[in-house]
Amino acid sequence: MDFSLSAEQREIQALARDFTRKEIAPAQLEMDEDHEFPYALWEKWSDLGMPGILIPEEYGGSGLDALTYVIALEEVATESNTFALIWQVHVLVAEMYRKFASAEQKVHWLPPFARGEKLGAIGLTEAGAGSDSQGMTTRAALDGNQWSIDGTKIFISNAGTRISDGLALMAVTGARDDGRKEISTFIVPRDAEGFTLGQSFAKMAWHGMDNRELVFDGCRIPAGNIMGERGAGLRQALGGLNLGRVAFGAIGAGLIRGCLEESLDYAKQRKQFGKPLSDFQLTQAKLANMATGMEAARRLTHYAAYLFAQGADCRKEAAMAKLFATQRATEAALDAFQIHGGYAFMEDYKVNRFYREAKILEIGEGTNEIQQLYIARQLGC
Ligand SMILES: Cc1cc2nc3c(=O)[nH]c(=O)nc-3n(C[C@H](O)[C@H](O)[C@H](O)COP(=O)(O)OP(=O)(O)OC[C@H]3O[C@@H](n4cnc5c(N)ncnc54)[C@H](O)[C@@H]3O)c2cc1C
């Protein structure tokens, strides 16, 4: 068993680490202030080829594997969960296109995704359909040579920026033989007739990320804009979400690392009772737990990413990585807050942001309860 990173993986890790320190850290402060999508930062990230990290070279991507991707993603997440999530959603959507789109759709959409000129988004969630996609009411009906779509999606990430395009939208297209809803995936261009951006949401964190309602009111798209087979929408979404869950493992590990680095520095320099906090065993226990959680989250994530890269079944491992890393991230954020005492309550302390960012990782990409149900099912329950 070889746990070492390849020369290429070390190179990408160093590139991402350097970019994170020099570019993402200052941009994160701006995003927190102005709540604007970081266009300039995304452009610089695109110059490094990162939006196309998993896109094959024939479509202008870097053609790297999922393990290399999560190694870089962890670096980004040590400073900015917001930017990590913007990138993660984009990569997930591009991967869905790579796996399920037709040859013609790939040629049209993958090159601008790889260049970062177009930003990917996926629209699954609705007001009545969160964990339970069978609650979905957005409908698509074939009308001549066009699909007509009606419904509203909520919380959708990346969909309302000026570079958002090629939304992967899930909609009900009929009923299956077993009575459940038939759900299909559609490619909706930004300028499709009848597609409008709804309200954006005021959030407790991820301020530079665009999250909003999407409204489809007699939206018309060509019949050929269905992605893959009719009725394959949930399977495709799950295929994308497997990568998303591995990615959440890396983002969780990155957040824990951010908490650990900040807390260790602080505990060494802050003195009470004549000693640095790091001399107190109760503080040491928190730091040790963070370090252990980070290592274990990273190992689970790397293993799931390795399986994904091999094309092997990684459903259980992806769910485990997501569940474990995000649970430990919430714990680490609470402990980092505690170590910083009252200063953590002040907005200019990084651990304040880590605390605000952590909990949502247990909700997004399928809640942690859904991961638990899923893992239990794989165990035969
Ligand atoms: C910032 C943000 C960004 C997002 N981005 C996107 C996006 O880009 N695209 C997209 O499609 N969606 C997106 N979402 C939606 C996200 O995926 C959902 O919020 C998530 O799937 C949970 O759905 P819900 O919020 O409706 O919670 P619910 O499904 O209502 O769940 C509420 C609680 O009930 C629990 N629960 C539900 N069912 C069960 C069960 N069977 N057993 C045990 N417990 C259960 C859940 O675990 C949770 O704790 C985003 C959400 C947020 C907040």
The ligand as an SDF file (V2000), in Angstrom:
LIG
                    3D

 53 58  0  0  0  0  0  0  0  0999 V2000
  -26.1870   27.1560    0.7900 C   0  0  0  0  0  0  0  0  0  0  0  0
  -26.9010   26.0450    0.1020 C   0  0  0  0  0  0  0  0  0  0  0  0
  -26.5470   25.6940   -1.2030 C   0  0  0  0  0  0  0  0  0  0  0  0
  -27.2690   24.7160   -1.8790 C   0  0  0  0  0  0  0  0  0  0  0  0
  -26.9740   24.4580   -3.1930 N   0  0  0  0  0  0  0  0  0  0  0  0
  -27.7650   23.6060   -3.8970 C   0  0  0  0  0  0  0  0  0  0  0  0
  -27.5780   23.4190   -5.3020 C   0  0  0  0  0  0  0  0  0  0  0  0
  -26.6530   23.9760   -5.9010 O   0  0  0  0  0  0  0  0  0  0  0  0
  -28.4240   22.6050   -5.9610 N   0  0  0  0  0  0  0  0  0  0  0  0
  -29.4460   21.9490   -5.3330 C   0  0  0  0  0  0  0  0  0  0  0  0
  -30.1970   21.2440   -5.9960 O   0  0  0  0  0  0  0  0  0  0  0  0
  -29.6470   22.0920   -3.9980 N   0  0  0  0  0  0  0  0  0  0  0  0
  -28.8390   22.9060   -3.2660 C   0  0  0  0  0  0  0  0  0  0  0  0
  -29.0310   23.0700   -1.9190 N   0  0  0  0  0  0  0  0  0  0  0  0
  -30.0740   22.3110   -1.2580 C   0  0  0  0  0  0  0  0  0  0  0  0
  -29.5600   21.2050   -0.3400 C   0  0  0  0  0  0  0  0  0  0  0  0
  -29.0750   20.1530   -1.1120 O   0  0  0  0  0  0  0  0  0  0  0  0
  -30.7170   20.8170    0.5920 C   0  0  0  0  0  0  0  0  0  0  0  0
  -30.8520   21.8680    1.5320 O   0  0  0  0  0  0  0  0  0  0  0  0
  -30.4880   19.5070    1.2770 C   0  0  0  0  0  0  0  0  0  0  0  0
  -30.5440   18.4420    0.3600 O   0  0  0  0  0  0  0  0  0  0  0  0
  -31.5360   19.2270    2.3720 C   0  0  0  0  0  0  0  0  0  0  0  0
  -32.8300   19.5130    1.9540 O   0  0  0  0  0  0  0  0  0  0  0  0
  -33.7390   20.4690    2.8750 P   0  0  0  0  0  0  0  0  0  0  0  0
  -32.9440   21.6610    3.2240 O   0  0  0  0  0  0  0  0  0  0  0  0
  -35.0210   20.6570    2.1800 O   0  0  0  0  0  0  0  0  0  0  0  0
  -33.9630   19.6380    4.2200 O   0  0  0  0  0  0  0  0  0  0  0  0
  -35.0460   18.4770    4.4880 P   0  0  0  0  0  0  0  0  0  0  0  0
  -34.9650   17.4280    3.4520 O   0  0  0  0  0  0  0  0  0  0  0  0
  -36.3690   19.1120    4.7450 O   0  0  0  0  0  0  0  0  0  0  0  0
  -34.4990   17.8780    5.8420 O   0  0  0  0  0  0  0  0  0  0  0  0
  -34.6600   18.5220    7.1120 C   0  0  0  0  0  0  0  0  0  0  0  0
  -34.1000   17.5870    8.1790 C   0  0  0  0  0  0  0  0  0  0  0  0
  -34.8210   16.3460    8.1640 O   0  0  0  0  0  0  0  0  0  0  0  0
  -33.9180   15.2730    8.0180 C   0  0  0  0  0  0  0  0  0  0  0  0
  -34.5410   14.1970    7.2460 N   0  0  0  0  0  0  0  0  0  0  0  0
  -35.1910   14.2910    6.0400 C   0  0  0  0  0  0  0  0  0  0  0  0
  -35.5860   13.0820    5.6400 N   0  0  0  0  0  0  0  0  0  0  0  0
  -35.1720   12.1960    6.5790 C   0  0  0  0  0  0  0  0  0  0  0  0
  -35.2590   10.7760    6.7470 C   0  0  0  0  0  0  0  0  0  0  0  0
  -35.8430    9.9990    5.8220 N   0  0  0  0  0  0  0  0  0  0  0  0
  -34.7270   10.2140    7.8540 N   0  0  0  0  0  0  0  0  0  0  0  0
  -34.1050   10.9630    8.7810 C   0  0  0  0  0  0  0  0  0  0  0  0
  -33.9880   12.3160    8.7010 N   0  0  0  0  0  0  0  0  0  0  0  0
  -34.5000   12.9080    7.6090 C   0  0  0  0  0  0  0  0  0  0  0  0
  -32.7330   15.8510    7.2690 C   0  0  0  0  0  0  0  0  0  0  0  0
  -31.5740   15.0610    7.4460 O   0  0  0  0  0  0  0  0  0  0  0  0
  -32.6260   17.2290    7.9130 C   0  0  0  0  0  0  0  0  0  0  0  0
  -31.9280   17.1310    9.1100 O   0  0  0  0  0  0  0  0  0  0  0  0
  -28.3160   24.0300   -1.2180 C   0  0  0  0  0  0  0  0  0  0  0  0
  -28.6370   24.3500    0.1020 C   0  0  0  0  0  0  0  0  0  0  0  0
  -27.9670   25.3590    0.7420 C   0  0  0  0  0  0  0  0  0  0  0  0
  -28.4010   25.7170    2.1430 C   0  0  0  0  0  0  0  0  0  0  0  0
  1  2  1  0
  2  3  1  0
  2 52  2  0
  3  4  2  0
  4  5  1  0
  4 50  1  0
  5  6  2  0
  6  7  1  0
  6 13  1  0
  7  8  2  0
  7  9  1  0
  9 10  1  0
 10 11  2  0
 10 12  1  0
 12 13  2  0
 13 14  1  0
 14 15  1  0
 14 50  1  0
 15 16  1  0
 16 17  1  0
 16 18  1  0
 18 19  1  0
 18 20  1  0
 20 21  1  0
 20 22  1  0
 22 23  1  0
 23 24  1  0
 24 25  2  0
 24 26  1  0
 24 27  1  0
 27 28  1  0
 28 29  2  0
 28 30  1  0
 28 31  1  0
 31 32  1  0
 32 33  1  0
 33 34  1  0
 33 48  1  0
 34 35  1  0
 35 36  1  0
 35 46  1  0
 36 37  1  0
 36 45  1  0
 37 38  2  0
 38 39  1  0
 39 40  1  0
 39 45  2  0
 40 41  1  0
 40 42  2  0
 42 43  1  0
 43 44  2  0
 44 45  1  0
 46 47  1  0
 46 48  1  0
 48 49  1  0
 50 51  2  0
 51 52  1  0
 52 53  1  0
M  END
$$$$
